[in-house]
Amino acid sequence: MNAAFTHAPLPAQPFFSTPEQRLALARERFFEQGIRPSGLVGEGVIQSWSRCLQAHRDPGEAIAFNPVTESRIHSALGRSRMLRETAAADLKELEAALAGTTCTVLLTDQHGVVVHVGRPGETSGEAVLPLAARIGVNLGEDSVGTNAPGLTARTGQASIVLGGEHFFGCVQVMHCAAAPIRDVRGQVAGVLDISTESRPFGFDAAAVVGLFATAIENRLLRTQSTEHIVVHLQTTPALLDTPMEGLAAIATNGRIAWANGAAAKLLGVASFGCELGAEEVFALRLTALSALTREADAKQHRLPSGLMVWLRAHMQAPDGAGRIVKIGATDHRRDASLSRPSSS
């Protein structure tokens, strides 16, 4: 196959009527004709295929799902201990939700090494998934080619890889959807994946895995923020304490340390490396945010953008328990801008 790819437009009526035919055409164009199959498969898959070819891999070769060395497994489990402990409750809930399916739940470290396996549903006649779903197996793209957890570990982006979108032919019975879990530095701490063999997903797997990955990420961010005021916010109090809530951490110097995806959108800031002060972002001094940690109920507050949100705050102790923090004297002028929930 030529290393350089051409960009040919799709015919007005492509000759396929099923996903399998579409993928067959995409593979033919890419692997045999050297044409980028744009519009037939996602750009992330195309780029992954290209990287695999550049690494001199052959889509027809047999691959082995071998665990990494014992020392690397030990290291991966050690580094991911906080992630696994933080994720335990959400993994249990996800596995309960998938108990009536043929799906397997995988959690990998930031490199794609499996550190947790959950097989909640019934399995029958599977050949590939039992090999892949083992502690210590490296699902990184460099090891087993294009697959959702490996692609997400490499790019930091959610991905779904279905059937023939996998690079290696022997893995094309698999369907997988993955989403990243980030830490307080904004780095990928792990990848959550749902995989099934032979039978396609009968539901929106990307949405399900994304929801639970967000829940795990929110827990991990809170757990790691031992010296931050963590502000919970949303436009309705019903979304607080759910995966849809916004979370932003305020450091002792008054700057935004991090904001999860929901908070970043509500506040109009970058998720990580924001460098903006809390007073600029929230129109609240640090003392007012500190006072908010002593309130049990969420309060309404208007952001500098004019958006009205509900706020609640706490400060996490090193032992994981919430604690009240006092930073100087309360600024009563700023506190007055926080109104209590209405009786309605």
N, C-alpha and C positions, 0 to 999 in steps of 0.2 A: 504493500500500500504506500502511496506517496505521502511524504511528510507534510506537504502543503495541501490545504483544502480549498476547494472552490466553493462559491456561494451561488447555487442555482436555485431559482424560484420554484416553488411547488406548482404543479399543474393546476389548472382551474378546478378540476375535480379529481383529486388524488384517488388512486385505485386501491382504496381500502375502506372497509365498512365496520371493522372491529378494532379494538385496541391491539390485538395480537398482529393484525395485518399492518397497522400503523407502525408498530415497533419493528416488524420484519423489514418494512421499507426503510425505516431509519437506519437499521443496521446495515442493510445492503448499500445504501448511499454512503454511509460513513466508512465502513470497513472494506468495501469492495470498489467503490467508485471515487472515494476521496472527497466526497461532497458533505459539507456540514448540513445535517438534517434539521435545520432551524424550522421550528413550527411543528415538528413531529415529536420531539422530546425536549425537555427543559434545557436551558443553557447550562445549568449546573451539571447535568448528566453529560452533556457534550464536552464540557471542559474536563470532567473526570475521565471520560474515555480518552481524550487527547493526552492527559497526563500518564495514563496507563500505557499508551502506545509509546510515548516518549521514554518510558522506563523499560521499553523493549519487552513488554508483556504480550502474550498471544491470547486472544479471547477463547481459543480452543484448548488451551492447556488445562490440565487437571490441577486443582489447588487443594491444599490440606489446611483444615482449621486447627492448627497446632497451637497449644498454649505456649506462652512465652516461658522463659526460664523461671525456675523456682524463686530465684532472688528477685526477678522483676515482678513476679506475681506478689511476693511479699511486700515489695516496695509500693506497688499499685494499690494494694489493700490498705497499707499504712497511710499513704497520702490521701486516700479517698475515705478514710474513716469518718471524718466529720460529715462529708457528703452523704455517706450511706446511713449514718445515724439520723441525720436531718431528714432524709428522704423516706425513712422507714414507714411512717404512717401513711404518706401519700402513695407509696408503692403498694402497700397493703390494700388501700382503697381502689387503686387502679386495677390491681389483680382481681379484686372482687367484682369490679365492673365488667371485666373480660372473661369471667368464669364460664360463660355460656358460649364462648368463641373458641377458635383453634389458635388463638394468638399466644405468643410468648413475650414477656416483658424483659428487656435487657437494660442494665445501667452500666455504662462504661466510664472509664476515667477520661481525662482530657486527650489522651492519645488513642483512644478506641479500644483499650483493653477491658474486657468484661469483668466487672466487679460485683455484679448481682444478676441473678437469673430467677425469674418467676414464671412458672408454667401453669397458670390457673385453669385453663380449659382442657378439654379432652383432645388427645392426639392419636393419630392412627396412620401408620405407614409412612411417617416422615423419614427422610434420609439425610437431608442437609442440616435442618434446624437443630437436631440433637447434637450435631458436631459443633455448630457455631455457638450454641447456647451453653457454654461451659465457662466457669470462672477461669480467667487467665488467657482465654483465646483473644488474639489480636485481630480486631475487625477493621483496623486501619486500612485506608485505601492502598497504601504501599504493600500491604500483606494480601488482601483478598479482593482488590479491585473496587469498582464502583458499587457501593452499598450505602444505605441511608446513614447508619451510625458512623461509618468511616468518613463519609462525605461531610457530615455535620462536624465531626471532630476536626477535620481539616479546615473547613471554611468558617465555622462558627455560625452557620445559618441553618435553619430548619430545612429538612429535605424529605422527599418521599421518592423511593426507587421501586418500581413495580416490574416484576417479571423480566422481560427482555431488556429493560434499561440497565440491568446488571452487566458489567463488562464481560465477565467470564460466563461461557455457555452453561457450565455445570451448576451455576447458581441462579439460573433464570426461572426456577420454580419458586423463588422467594419473592415476597412482597414486604417492604419494610418502610416505616415512617419514623423519623427521629427529630428531636429538638434539643438545642443546647441548654445547659444550666450554667449561669455565670456567677462568679464570686464578686466580692466587694472591689476588686481591682479591675473588673470588667473582663477578666480572662475566663475562657471556658474551663469550668471545673469538672464537668462531666457531660454525658449525653444520655438522654432517655430515649429508648427505642421500643417500638411495637413491631413484631415480625410474625409472619404466618407463611406456611409453605403450601404450595399448590393451589390453595383456595384464596381468591382475592378477598380483600377487606369488604365486608358488607356494610360499612359505616365510614364516616369521615375520620380516618385514622390520624391524619395530620392535625385535625382540630382537637381530637382527644389527647394525643401525646403532647401537643402544645399547651393545653390547659394544665395538665399535670406537671409538665416541666416548669411552667411558670409558678405553680404552687410550691414546688420544691425549691426553685430559685429564690422565691420570696422568703421562705424559711431559712435558707442558707444565708442570705444577705442579713437577715435580722440576727441570726446566731453569731455571725462574724463581727457584728457591729457592737462590740462590747463597751466602747467609749463614745458612742454617738447617741444623740437624740434622734430617734427614728420617728418620722412624721408619716401618719397614715392619712391619705386623702382620696376623695372621689366626689363626683358631683351629686351623688345620692348616698345616704348612709347605709342603704341596703347592700351596697357593694363593698363596704368595709369588711375586713376579715374574710374576703374571698380572693381567688386568684386574680380578679379584675381590679383590686385596690391598688392605688398608687402608693409607693413607699419612697421616702427620701431621707437620707441620713445627714445630720448636721454635725460637723466636727467641732471640737472645743474652740477652734479659732473662728467659728461662725460661718464657715464655708460649707457648701454642699459637697459631701464626700462621694455620694453616689445617688442615683435615682433609678428605680426600676423603669421598665418600658412605659407602664401606665402613667407614672408620675412625670416622666420626661415629656410626655405628650401634653399633659395637663399644665405643666409649668413652662413649657417651651424651652427646655434646657437639654444639654447632652446628658446621656445616662451616666457616663463616667468621664472624669477629667473636666468637670464643669467649671471649677475655679470661681464660681459666683458666690456671693455672700447670701446668707439666709434672708437678711433684711431686704436685699434687692429682689430676691425671688419670691418671698412670701409677704413682704411689707410688714414683717414682724422682727423685732429685735430678739437676740438670743435669750434674753431674760424672759421675754414673753413666751417663747417656745418652751423654755424651761418650766414656766408656770403651767403650761398646758399639760405637762407630764403628771401633774397632781390632780388632773380632772379625769374622772372615769368616763364621762360621756363625750361624744364627738360634738364639736361646735361649728357653726357656720362662719366662714370667713371669705372676704372678697380679695382675690389675688390682684396684683398690679395690672394684669391684663383686663380686669373687670369680671373675670369668671368667678362665680360663687361656688365654693367647694365646702365640704365637710372635713374637718380636721380632728385628729386625735394624735397624741404623741406619747412615747414612753422612752425610757433609757434602759438598755439591756445591761444587766450585771454580768460579770465574767462567768458566773455559774449558770447563766442562761435565764435567770429569773428577771422579770421586769423590776425596776426600782425607780424611785423618785430622785430627781437631781435638782439641786439648787445652785444657780449661777448668779451670784450677786442679789441685789434687791429687785423685786418685781417692778417692771415698768407699767404702771397702772394705765398710762395713756394708751399704750399698745394693747394691753389686755382688754381694754374696753372695745377694741375692734372685733373681738371674738364674741359672738352672741350665742347664748344657750339655745338648744333645740326648742322649737316652738311646740306648743301643746298639741298641735295637730299632728 
